[in-house]
């Protein structure tokens, strides 16, 4: 096949490229440059130049051509502006989910996809064909599984997607990198939000939203126990950065109208526990809602998954009823739904 390989300079996409090359495919590698170097240069350095050095070496050794695609403008218009507005409204956005849906398999696919049979990435996920549809399947590595980040892909997008390392665990990918003698075989995995590199998210928010001091209040007593710099710096379940004694304290709620952050002491965690929440803006990979209403749900990336029942409302939104409860459910987060090993799609917690 003729394949567009989206490569980041990390070990996962580099191993993916070599696996595709070994399989005899015709590959062109693309590095999507999304770092906002002009807008955010004062915050610190992004490793994109280092990324490209690794990409160049990996592609040269594999005999694969690569191109740098500048997507800063598109990324700002679609993803960054969305993140800023969601934070201003007091919600907790997940930019990496929308980067996949809007950029990697969105704008990139629209501009380049017609020239290729598949668009490949280094995600830990798998695809299968079932009843004429492409379905998204978990990686066998429960910690690294990235179907959560791919949960808003459409059927058209997933049908063109390819995940060469999807059947491997992380330690197996590292071993493959050593076998290929890749220059980035021991390079650490990137952390944090995709467009920020090593820049702290709080610094990014402060640049665009500023600060706005307000009260921190004990959720149980209503007593003022501290001050915060702006509710957008805090999300539900967060512990760090509160600067309170007698804790640990956790963010339990936010009142944007009064600019108040509500907190709960760890030993009163039942105040934060929720077993039911609403989900809107649903996106089903098959294009239609599932017939089953007994599923499981992830409310954040990772191995943690809750069995649940879903109840559809008249407007197409739904209510999730967990088996158990969670104290970190925040509006704006992605709720991804699963039937066994298969990700069905996702929505946004209302």
N, C-alpha and C positions, 0 to 999 in steps of 0.2 A: 504494500500500500504506500501511498504518498502521504506522509505524516508531518504535521506541524508540531514540533516539540517545544513547549513552553518551559524554558530552563532558567533557574534562579541563581545558580552558582553554588547551591547546596548539594549535599550528597544524594538526596532522594531523586531529584530531577536528573542528576548526572548519571546515576545508575539506570534510571529509566531510559535515557538516551542510548546507553550502551546495550541494554537488552534489546531495544528496537533495532539497533544497528546489527547486532548478532543475528537477529531474525530475518535480516535481508531487506528491510524496508528502506524506502527512499525518504530521507529525513532532512528537514530544514529546521534549525533551532532558532527560537526567538526569545530575546530577553526584553520583557516589558518594563520600561523605565517609568516609574510612577513617583519617585521621590521628588517632593516639592522643594528643590534646592534653592530657588530664588526666595520663596515665601518663608521657608523654615531654616535657612542657612545659619541664622544666629543661634538656633537651638542646639546645633551640634552637627556632626558629620554622619551622613548616611553611607553605608558600606557599598553603594552601587558600583563605584569604581573597582573596588576589590572583587565584587561579584563578577564583573565583566572580565577581569583578569582570569578568574577561575573558569568561567564559561569559555573564554577564548582557548585556554589550554585543553579543557575537556573536549571541545569540538575539534580542535586541531588534531589531537591524538586519535580521535575517532574518524577523522576525515569527513566531518559534517559541517556544512556552511551554517553560519548564524548571522542574524540581523538584530540590531537594537531598535526597538520600536518605541518612540517617545509618546507616552500616553498621559503625561502630566495634566494637560488641559482636560481631557476626558475624565480622568480620575477625580480631579477636583470637582467638576460639574456633577458627577454622578455619586461618588462615594464620600468624598471629604465633606462636601456641603451637607450631605445627608447626616453624617455623624455629628457635625456641629449643631445642626438644628435639633436633632433628637436629644443631644445633651442639654441644650438650652431649655427644652421642654421637660427636662427631668427624667428622661428615659435612658435606657442602657442599650445602645446600638451595638451590632456586631458587624464591623466593616468587612471582615474577611469573608463572611457569607455572601455579602453583596458584591464583593470584588469578583468572586467566581461567577456569579449569575450575570452581573452587568458588564464586567470587563473581560476576564479570561475567556468565558464562553459566551460573552455578549458582543461588545464592540469588536474585539479581536476576531471572533468568529464571523461577524458580519463583513468585516473588511478582507479577511484572508481565508476564511473557511471554505469558500467555493473552490479554491485552488487545491484543497487537500481532502483526502478521504477521511482522516481523523485528526482531532486536536488532542495531543497527549500532555499530561502533566504528571508530576511526581506525588500525587495524592495517594494516601493509603485507603483505597476503595476499589471496588470491583463492579463490573457491569455484566449483565446476562441478558439474553433474549428470552422472553416468556410471553406466549400468546400474541406474538407479533409486536410486542412492546419491549423497549429497553428498560431494565430495572436496575436499581442501585443497591449493591450488596456490601455489607460490612467487610472490612479487612479482618484477617484472623488475629491481628494484634489489637486487643481491645483498648489499650492505652493510646496507641497512635491512630486508631481508626479515625478517618476524616470525613465520613459520610455526613456528619453534622454540618460541615462547612459547604457541602455540595447539595444540601437538602432543598434548595430553591431553584435547581436546574429544571428546565422544561424538558418535555419528551424530545423535542427537536435537538436541544443542546446535548442531552445525555446520549442520544443515538450516535452522535459524532465524537463522543468523548472516549478516551483511552487512558487507562491507568496501569502502566506496565508493572509497577511494584505492588499492585493491590493484593496479590496472593502471598506476599512475604511479610515477615515480622521485621521490626527495626533492626534487630541484631543480625538478621540474615542480609539485609540491605547493606549494613556496614561491612559485612564479610565479603559481599560481592564487590563493594568499592575497593577493598584491599586486593581482591583477586584481579580486578581490572587495573590496579595500581593508579587509581585516580588521584590527582593532586589534592583534592578536597576530601579524601577518604576519612580523615579524622577531624574535619571541620565541624565545629559545634552547630547544632540546629539553631536557626533564628528564633528569637522570642519576641513577643509583643505584637503590636498591630502592624500589618503589612506595609503601610505607606510611611510609617514613622521610623523604621529602623531601630536604633538604640535610644531614640528620643522618648522621654517620659510623656505619657499621655496627659498628665496634669499640666505640664509645661505647654503642650499643644493647646489644650483647652483654655489655659490662662491667656494665651496670645490672642485667641479669637473671641473669647467670652469675658475676659477680664476677671475681676474678683468682685464679690458682693457679700459682705459679712452678714451673718445672721446667727440666730440662736441654735444651740444644740439642746434638745429637751429630752428628759427621761420620759419614755412612752407611757410608763405606768403611773408616775406621779405628776406629770406635767410640769415638773420643776426644771428650770434652766440650770444646766450643769456645765456649759461651755459655749464656745463660739466657733463658727466655721467660716471659711473664706468664700463659699459659694456652693450651693447644693449640687451643681453639676460636677463637682469633684468627687461625689460620693454615690455609691450604688448600694442597693439592698444586699445585706449580708456582709458588707465590707467592715473590716476591723482596723486596718492600718490608717494612719493619718488623722485620727480623731483627737489625740492628745489629751485623753481623759484619764484621771486616776480612779482607782477602785474597780477596775475592770477585770477581765476584758469586756469592752463594750462593742456592740455591733450596730450598724445602721439598720433600723427596722422600718423606716418610712421617711417620706419627704413631703413637705407641704410647700409647693412652689409659690402659692399665693402669698404666704407670709414669710417665705425664704427660711423655713425652719427644717432642720434635720432631726428626726426622731431616732432615739437609740434605745437599745435594750441590753441589760446586763446578761452575760453568758449564762448565768445560773437561772435566768428567767427566759430561756430560749423559746418557751412555748408561746410567748407573745409574738414571735416572728414566724412561727410555723404556719404554713398554708398547705392545704390539701386540695384546693380547688382554685382554678383561675380560668379566665377567658382568653381566647386566641382569635385574632383577626388576620386579615390579609393572607389568607391561606393559599399555598401553592403546592398542588399535587403533581408529582412527576408523571403519573399516568394521564394527567389532564382532567381527571374526574375524581371525586372523593372516594375513599374506600368503602366497601360494603360493610366490612367489619367495624365494630365500634369498641371492641376489646383489643387494645394495642399496648404499646409501651412508648414512653416519651423521654427524650433528653432535653434538659433546659440549659445545658452548657456542654462544651466539648469535653470529652473524657469517657471513661468507662461507665460512669453512673447512669443508670436508666431505671425509670419507674414504670411498673405495670400500671395501666390506667384504663378508664372508660372515657369515651368521648361522646358528647351529646350535641348534636347539631341544632342550631337555632334557625329561625325562619329566614334570616338574612344571609345564611351560608357560613356565618362564624360558628364557633363551637366552644363548649365548656369542657375542660379537662378535670376529671376527678381521679386523683392519685390514690394508689394503694400505699398509704403512708403520707408523709408530708416533707416539705423542704422549707428552710428558712432563708433562702437566697433567691426567691422568685421576684424578678423585677420587670416592670413594663419596658417594652422595647427589645427584650431578649428574644432570641429565636427558640421556639419549641419545635423540635424535630420528631416526627412520628415513625414508629417502626412496627413491622409485623415480623417477629423473629429476627432473622439476619438482614431483612430488607428495609431500607429507608423509603417511606412512601411520599414524603414531602414535609413541609413545615409551615408554620405561621408565626406571627409576631404576638407576644404576650401583651394583652391590652391593658 
